Amino acid sequence: MKKNNYQMVTVNEYVKLLDDEVKYLDSDAKEIRANVEKYLLRVRRAQTNAKILEALLA
């Protein structure tokens, strides 16, 4: 059985890796970074909205 040497990376760790890079080899990396940042922003907004809703219903 063949073993693959893959490394598991969370989205947050991936964004940090992108932040550490000074140069981008292509525009795809910039687009991926922008999309990941948008996704994380949406997640934070959803968490904030959930907390507000819980406070209103309490």
LINTA-V662314 format. One record per helix or strand of 3 or more residues. SS is the DSSP state (~ for helix, > for strand). FROM is the first residue (numbers start at 1). LEN is the number of residues. If there is no record, write none. Layout:
ss=SS from=FROM len=LEN
ss=SS from=FROM len=LEN
//
This chain:
ss=~ from=11 len=10
ss=~ from=27 len=31
//
